[in-house]
Amino acid sequence: MVTDLMRGYVKETWVQDIDFSTLERVADSFISKDFREREDDIIWRVRWGSRWLYLYILLEFQSTIDQ
């Protein structure tokens, strides 16, 4: 799904250089600098040349309108 989202919606040339076979989910629970635990949305990382590229894709599904 992440691969399809990136290829289908991000119309930038650098997306062609991503090695989607290296796509992996990153831990989504962190301890902040002030030692508060927090949960985040799903984060992915993937190889982009010799570097890791972190993908933070925010999708919000709602059953009602947020006033």
C-alpha positions in Angstrom: 0.0 0.0 0.0 2.8 2.4 0.9 4.5 1.7 -2.4 1.3 2.3 -4.4 0.7 5.5 -2.5 4.1 6.9 -3.2 4.1 5.9 -6.9 0.5 6.9 -7.5 0.4 10.3 -5.7 3.9 11.7 -5.4 4.8 13.0 -8.8 8.4 13.8 -8.1 11.3 12.2 -10.0 13.2 11.1 -6.8 10.4 8.5 -6.2 11.8 6.5 -9.1 15.1 6.1 -7.1 13.5 4.6 -4.0 14.2 0.9 -3.4 10.8 -0.2 -2.2 12.1 -3.8 -1.6 13.7 -2.3 1.6 10.5 -0.8 2.9 10.1 -1.5 6.7 8.0 -0.2 9.5 9.7 1.8 12.2 8.7 1.7 15.9 5.9 4.1 16.5 6.3 4.5 20.3 8.8 7.0 21.5 10.1 8.5 24.8 10.4 12.3 24.4 13.3 14.4 25.8 11.2 15.2 28.8 10.5 11.5 29.4 6.9 11.5 28.3 5.8 8.4 26.3 3.9 9.1 23.2 2.4 7.1 20.3 2.7 8.3 16.7 1.2 7.3 13.4 2.9 4.6 11.4 6.3 5.6 10.1 8.2 3.7 7.4 11.8 3.8 6.2 13.1 2.8 2.8 16.5 3.0 1.0 17.0 6.0 -1.3 20.4 5.6 -2.8 22.9 5.1 0.0 20.6 6.8 2.6 17.5 5.8 4.6 14.5 7.9 3.8 11.8 8.1 6.5 8.2 8.2 5.2 5.6 9.7 7.5 2.2 9.3 5.8 -0.7 10.8 7.7 -4.1 9.4 6.8 -7.0 10.4 8.9 -10.2 8.4 8.7 -13.3 10.0 10.3 -16.8 8.8 10.8 -18.1 12.3 11.5 -17.2 15.8 10.5 -14.7 17.5 12.8 -16.3 20.9 13.6 
